């Protein structure tokens, strides 16, 4: 497989706890998730480095500098969101400098994969003012893995932690054209497979606009547009029927 070096950044740390809700601190959740995703990527042969592996403080500029000096090919920063009022919002989103290039593909795939786990998909947003996105010299994505002050998202984060880590790692590898991380068998509904990326994107955006949890895989020379990831075949069949009723030609695949 091609060799990639990915810098993983656990947001905040040390004297900077990030978002806080009760006794829960963002810096702890981000470090735990960062290390878990890192282990999965390393198991697939990816060269993984970290901005931090312990509870230390770094400015955003220091984090970007560490990534730049490492010669990493990609930079992924892990965070958790927060709202002015507890339980005001729910969901996951990814942030990038601008919506172009492979970072946009990776951001879409990550947030789509987290939507499959069960989070509300809030999409991809441009944040050119963020230092870790502006100062890094490689494609960079910032993940907001749910709201820290929303009970629903915290339950999801804790109860499906392994699935969340696997979803992120699989989305990263899928973007790079690698196989998914090994894990449970998921049933997915495939709505199309294309040799041209623009045709796949057209179908992907169409499905997303209609609220379907669609995502894109680059596999076996095809750009595959798939919907959902289900442990139970019956759930995949129900989604396939829904898509067929809407006029799409589909098939069920496994990963």
C-alpha positions as a Markdown table, in Angstrom:
| # | Residue | x | y | z |
|---|---|---|---|---|
| 1 | Unk | 0.0 | 0.0 | 0.0 |
| 2 | Unk | 1.2 | 3.6 | -0.5 |
| 3 | Unk | 2.9 | 5.1 | 2.5 |
| 4 | Unk | 1.2 | 7.9 | 4.3 |
| 5 | Unk | 2.2 | 9.9 | 7.3 |
| 6 | Unk | -0.8 | 11.3 | 9.3 |
| 7 | Unk | -0.5 | 13.7 | 12.1 |
| 8 | Unk | -3.3 | 13.3 | 14.7 |
| 9 | Unk | -4.0 | 16.2 | 17.0 |
| 10 | Unk | -5.9 | 15.8 | 20.3 |
| 11 | Unk | -7.5 | 19.2 | 20.7 |
| 12 | Unk | -6.7 | 21.3 | 23.8 |
| 13 | Unk | -4.7 | 19.9 | 26.7 |
| 14 | Unk | -3.0 | 20.8 | 29.9 |
| 15 | Unk | -4.2 | 24.2 | 31.2 |
| 16 | Unk | -6.6 | 24.4 | 28.3 |
| 17 | Unk | -9.5 | 22.0 | 29.0 |
| 18 | Unk | -11.5 | 23.0 | 26.0 |
| 19 | Unk | -15.3 | 22.7 | 26.5 |
| 20 | Unk | -16.3 | 21.7 | 30.0 |
| 21 | Unk | -19.6 | 20.2 | 31.2 |
| 22 | Unk | -20.0 | 19.0 | 34.7 |
| 23 | Unk | -16.8 | 16.9 | 35.4 |
| 24 | Unk | -16.3 | 16.2 | 31.7 |
| 25 | Unk | -13.5 | 18.0 | 29.8 |
| 26 | Unk | -13.0 | 18.1 | 26.0 |
| 27 | Unk | -9.3 | 17.6 | 26.3 |
| 28 | Unk | -9.8 | 14.1 | 27.8 |
| 29 | Unk | -12.3 | 12.9 | 25.2 |
| 30 | Unk | -10.2 | 14.2 | 22.3 |
| 31 | Unk | -7.0 | 12.4 | 23.6 |
| 32 | Unk | -8.9 | 9.2 | 24.1 |
| 33 | Unk | -10.4 | 9.3 | 20.6 |
| 34 | Unk | -7.2 | 10.4 | 18.9 |
| 35 | Unk | -5.2 | 7.5 | 20.4 |
| 36 | Unk | -7.9 | 5.0 | 19.4 |
| 37 | Unk | -8.0 | 6.2 | 15.8 |
| 38 | Unk | -4.3 | 6.2 | 15.7 |
| 39 | Unk | -4.1 | 2.5 | 16.8 |
| 40 | Unk | -6.5 | 1.5 | 14.0 |
| 41 | Unk | -4.6 | 3.4 | 11.4 |
| 42 | Unk | -1.2 | 2.0 | 12.5 |
| 43 | Unk | -2.7 | -1.5 | 12.3 |
| 44 | Unk | -3.3 | -0.8 | 8.6 |
| 45 | Unk | 0.3 | 0.2 | 8.0 |
| 46 | Unk | -0.2 | 4.0 | 8.2 |
| 47 | Unk | 2.7 | 6.0 | 9.7 |
| 48 | Unk | 0.9 | 7.9 | 12.6 |
| 49 | Unk | 2.3 | 10.7 | 14.7 |
| 50 | Unk | 0.7 | 12.8 | 17.4 |
| 51 | Unk | 0.9 | 16.4 | 18.5 |
| 52 | Unk | 0.4 | 15.1 | 22.0 |
| 53 | Unk | -0.1 | 11.8 | 23.8 |
| 54 | Unk | -0.4 | 13.1 | 27.3 |
| 55 | Unk | -2.2 | 16.0 | 29.1 |
| 56 | Unk | 0.1 | 18.9 | 27.9 |
| 57 | Unk | -0.8 | 22.4 | 26.7 |
| 58 | Unk | 0.1 | 23.5 | 23.2 |
| 59 | Unk | -1.0 | 26.6 | 21.4 |
| 60 | Unk | -2.7 | 26.0 | 18.0 |
| 61 | Unk | 0.3 | 27.5 | 16.3 |
| 62 | Unk | 2.6 | 25.0 | 18.1 |
| 63 | Unk | 0.3 | 22.1 | 16.9 |
| 64 | Unk | 0.5 | 23.3 | 13.3 |
| 65 | Unk | 4.3 | 23.7 | 13.6 |
| 66 | Unk | 4.7 | 20.2 | 14.9 |
| 67 | Unk | 2.7 | 18.9 | 11.9 |
| 68 | Unk | 4.6 | 21.0 | 9.4 |
| 69 | Unk | 8.0 | 19.9 | 10.8 |
| 70 | Unk | 7.0 | 16.2 | 10.8 |
| 71 | Unk | 6.5 | 16.2 | 7.0 |
| 72 | Unk | 3.1 | 14.6 | 7.5 |
| 73 | Unk | 0.9 | 14.2 | 4.5 |
| 74 | Unk | -2.4 | 14.9 | 6.4 |
| 75 | Unk | -3.4 | 16.6 | 9.6 |
| 76 | Unk | -6.5 | 15.5 | 11.5 |
| 77 | Unk | -7.6 | 17.4 | 14.7 |
| 78 | Unk | -10.0 | 16.0 | 17.1 |
| 79 | Unk | -12.5 | 18.2 | 19.1 |
| 80 | Unk | -15.9 | 18.1 | 20.7 |
| 81 | Unk | -18.4 | 20.9 | 20.2 |
| 82 | Unk | -20.2 | 23.0 | 22.7 |
| 83 | Unk | -23.3 | 25.2 | 22.7 |
| 84 | Unk | -24.3 | 28.2 | 24.8 |
| 85 | Unk | -27.1 | 26.2 | 26.5 |
| 86 | Unk | -26.9 | 22.5 | 27.5 |
| 87 | Unk | -28.7 | 20.1 | 25.2 |
| 88 | Unk | -29.3 | 22.9 | 22.8 |
| 89 | Unk | -27.7 | 21.2 | 19.8 |
| 90 | Unk | -26.7 | 17.7 | 18.7 |
| 91 | Unk | -24.6 | 16.3 | 15.9 |
| 92 | Unk | -21.2 | 16.0 | 14.4 |
| 93 | Unk | -19.4 | 18.2 | 11.8 |
| 94 | Unk | -16.1 | 18.6 | 10.2 |
| 95 | Unk | -14.2 | 21.8 | 9.5 |
| 96 | Unk | -11.8 | 22.6 | 6.8 |
| 97 | Unk | -10.0 | 25.7 | 5.4 |
| 98 | Unk | -12.0 | 25.6 | 2.1 |
| 99 | Unk | -14.2 | 23.2 | 0.2 |
| 100 | Unk | -11.6 | 21.9 | -2.3 |
| 101 | Unk | -9.2 | 19.1 | -2.8 |
| 102 | Unk | -8.8 | 15.8 | -0.9 |
| 103 | Unk | -9.4 | 17.5 | 2.5 |
| 104 | Unk | -13.0 | 18.2 | 1.4 |
| 105 | Unk | -13.4 | 14.6 | 0.3 |
| 106 | Unk | -12.0 | 13.3 | 3.6 |
| 107 | Unk | -14.1 | 15.8 | 5.7 |
| 108 | Unk | -17.3 | 14.6 | 3.9 |
| 109 | Unk | -16.4 | 10.9 | 4.3 |
| 110 | Unk | -15.6 | 11.3 | 8.0 |
| 111 | Unk | -18.8 | 13.2 | 8.9 |
| 112 | Unk | -20.8 | 10.8 | 6.7 |
| 113 | Unk | -19.3 | 7.8 | 8.5 |
| 114 | Unk | -20.1 | 9.3 | 11.9 |
| 115 | Unk | -23.7 | 9.8 | 10.7 |
| 116 | Unk | -23.8 | 6.1 | 10.0 |
| 117 | Unk | -22.9 | 5.4 | 13.6 |
| 118 | Unk | -25.9 | 7.4 | 14.7 |
| 119 | Unk | -24.9 | 11.0 | 15.1 |
| 120 | Unk | -26.9 | 13.8 | 13.4 |
| 121 | Unk | -24.8 | 14.8 | 10.4 |
| 122 | Unk | -24.2 | 18.6 | 10.5 |
| 123 | Unk | -22.0 | 18.5 | 7.4 |
| 124 | Unk | -18.8 | 20.2 | 6.4 |
| 125 | Unk | -18.1 | 23.8 | 7.1 |
| 126 | Unk | -15.3 | 26.2 | 6.0 |
| 127 | Unk | -13.3 | 27.8 | 8.9 |
| 128 | Unk | -10.3 | 29.6 | 7.3 |
| 129 | Unk | -9.6 | 31.5 | 10.4 |
| 130 | Unk | -8.7 | 28.5 | 12.5 |
| 131 | Unk | -4.9 | 28.4 | 13.0 |
| 132 | Unk | -4.6 | 24.6 | 12.7 |
| 133 | Unk | -6.4 | 24.7 | 9.4 |
| 134 | Unk | -4.7 | 27.9 | 8.1 |
| 135 | Unk | -1.1 | 27.3 | 9.2 |
| 136 | Unk | -0.8 | 23.6 | 8.3 |
| 137 | Unk | 0.9 | 23.0 | 5.0 |
| 138 | Unk | -0.8 | 19.7 | 4.3 |
| 139 | Unk | -4.5 | 18.9 | 3.9 |
| 140 | Unk | -6.1 | 19.4 | 7.3 |
| 141 | Unk | -9.5 | 18.4 | 8.8 |
| 142 | Unk | -10.9 | 19.2 | 12.2 |
| 143 | Unk | -13.5 | 16.8 | 13.6 |
| 144 | Unk | -16.2 | 18.0 | 16.0 |
| 145 | Unk | -17.3 | 14.7 | 17.5 |
| 146 | Unk | -20.6 | 15.7 | 19.0 |
| 147 | Unk | -21.6 | 18.3 | 21.6 |
| 148 | Unk | -19.9 | 17.9 | 25.0 |
| 149 | Unk | -22.8 | 19.6 | 26.8 |
| 150 | Unk | -25.5 | 17.5 | 25.1 |
| 151 | Unk | -26.5 | 14.3 | 27.0 |
| 152 | Unk | -27.5 | 12.5 | 23.8 |
| 153 | Unk | -24.1 | 13.1 | 22.1 |
| 154 | Unk | -22.2 | 12.1 | 25.3 |
| 155 | Unk | -24.2 | 8.8 | 25.5 |
| 156 | Unk | -23.3 | 8.1 | 21.9 |
| 157 | Unk | -19.7 | 9.0 | 22.4 |
| 158 | Unk | -19.4 | 6.6 | 25.4 |
| 159 | Unk | -21.6 | 3.7 | 24.3 |
| 160 | Unk | -20.4 | 3.6 | 20.7 |
| 161 | Unk | -16.8 | 4.7 | 21.2 |
| 162 | Unk | -15.2 | 1.8 | 19.4 |
| 163 | Unk | -17.6 | 2.3 | 16.4 |
| 164 | Unk | -16.8 | 6.0 | 16.3 |
| 165 | Unk | -13.1 | 5.4 | 16.2 |
| 166 | Unk | -13.5 | 2.7 | 13.5 |
| 167 | Unk | -15.8 | 4.9 | 11.5 |
| 168 | Unk | -13.2 | 7.8 | 11.4 |
| 169 | Unk | -10.3 | 5.5 | 10.6 |
| 170 | Unk | -12.3 | 3.8 | 7.9 |
| 171 | Unk | -13.3 | 7.1 | 6.4 |
| 172 | Unk | -9.7 | 8.3 | 6.3 |
| 173 | Unk | -8.5 | 5.1 | 4.7 |
| 174 | Unk | -11.4 | 5.1 | 2.3 |
| 175 | Unk | -10.5 | 8.6 | 1.2 |
| 176 | Unk | -6.9 | 7.5 | 0.6 |
| 177 | Unk | -8.1 | 4.5 | -1.5 |
| 178 | Unk | -7.2 | 1.9 | 1.1 |
| 179 | Unk | -9.4 | -0.8 | 2.5 |
| 180 | Unk | -11.6 | -0.2 | 5.5 |
| 181 | Unk | -10.3 | -1.2 | 9.0 |
| 182 | Unk | -11.3 | -4.7 | 9.8 |
| 183 | Unk | -14.3 | -5.0 | 12.0 |
| 184 | Unk | -17.9 | -6.1 | 12.2 |
| 185 | Unk | -19.7 | -6.8 | 8.9 |
| 186 | Unk | -21.9 | -3.9 | 7.8 |
| 187 | Unk | -24.7 | -4.1 | 5.2 |
| 188 | Unk | -24.7 | -1.0 | 3.0 |
| 189 | Unk | -27.0 | 0.0 | 0.2 |
| 190 | Unk | -25.2 | 1.0 | -3.0 |
| 191 | Unk | -27.0 | 3.5 | -5.2 |
| 192 | Unk | -24.3 | 3.8 | -7.9 |
| 193 | Unk | -20.8 | 3.0 | -9.0 |
| 194 | Unk | -19.0 | 5.3 | -11.5 |
| 195 | Unk | -15.6 | 5.6 | -13.2 |
| 196 | Unk | -15.9 | 9.4 | -13.2 |
| 197 | Unk | -15.8 | 11.2 | -9.9 |
| 198 | Unk | -18.1 | 14.0 | -11.0 |
| 199 | Unk | -20.9 | 11.5 | -11.7 |
| 200 | Unk | -20.6 | 10.0 | -8.3 |
| 201 | Unk | -20.5 | 13.4 | -6.7 |
| 202 | Unk | -23.7 | 14.4 | -8.5 |
| 203 | Unk | -25.6 | 11.4 | -7.1 |
| 204 | Unk | -24.0 | 11.8 | -3.6 |
| 205 | Unk | -25.1 | 15.4 | -3.3 |
| 206 | Unk | -28.6 | 14.5 | -4.6 |
| 207 | Unk | -29.0 | 11.9 | -1.9 |
| 208 | Unk | -27.5 | 14.1 | 0.8 |
| 209 | Unk | -29.9 | 16.9 | -0.1 |
| 210 | Unk | -32.8 | 14.5 | 0.5 |
| 211 | Unk | -31.5 | 13.6 | 3.9 |
| 212 | Unk | -30.1 | 10.2 | 3.2 |
| 213 | Unk | -26.9 | 9.2 | 5.1 |
| 214 | Unk | -24.9 | 8.8 | 1.9 |
| 215 | Unk | -21.1 | 8.7 | 1.5 |
| 216 | Unk | -18.5 | 8.0 | -1.1 |
| 217 | Unk | -16.0 | 5.2 | -1.4 |
| 218 | Unk | -13.1 | 5.0 | -3.9 |
| 219 | Unk | -12.7 | 1.2 | -4.4 |
| 220 | Unk | -11.6 | -1.2 | -7.2 |
| 221 | Unk | -11.4 | 1.6 | -9.7 |
| 222 | Unk | -14.9 | 2.9 | -9.0 |
| 223 | Unk | -16.4 | 5.7 | -7.1 |
| 224 | Unk | -19.2 | 4.0 | -5.2 |
| 225 | Unk | -22.1 | 5.9 | -3.7 |
| 226 | Unk | -23.5 | 4.0 | -0.7 |
| 227 | Unk | -26.1 | 4.7 | 1.9 |
| 228 | Unk | -26.1 | 3.6 | 5.6 |
| 229 | Unk | -24.2 | 1.0 | 7.4 |
| 230 | Unk | -26.3 | -1.6 | 9.2 |
| 231 | Unk | -25.4 | -4.5 | 11.4 |
| 232 | Unk | -28.9 | -6.0 | 10.7 |
| 233 | Unk | -29.7 | -7.1 | 7.2 |
| 234 | Unk | -33.3 | -6.2 | 7.7 |
| 235 | Unk | -32.4 | -2.5 | 8.3 |
| 236 | Unk | -30.4 | -2.4 | 5.0 |
| 237 | Unk | -33.4 | -4.0 | 3.2 |
| 238 | Unk | -35.7 | -1.3 | 4.6 |
| 239 | Unk | -33.4 | 1.4 | 3.4 |
| 240 | Unk | -33.0 | -0.2 | 0.0 |
| 241 | Unk | -36.8 | -0.4 | -0.4 |
| 242 | Unk | -37.0 | 3.3 | 0.5 |
| 243 | Unk | -34.5 | 4.2 | -2.1 |
| 244 | Unk | -36.1 | 2.1 | -4.7 |
| 245 | Unk | -39.5 | 3.7 | -4.0 |
| 246 | Unk | -37.8 | 7.0 | -4.6 |
| 247 | Unk | -36.7 | 5.8 | -8.0 |
| 248 | Unk | -33.1 | 4.7 | -7.4 |
| 249 | Unk | -31.5 | 1.4 | -8.7 |
| 250 | Unk | -29.8 | -0.2 | -5.7 |
| 251 | Unk | -28.0 | -3.2 | -4.4 |
| 252 | Unk | -26.9 | -4.3 | -0.9 |
| 253 | Unk | -23.2 | -4.8 | -0.3 |
| 254 | Unk | -21.2 | -5.9 | 2.7 |
| 255 | Unk | -18.0 | -4.4 | 4.2 |
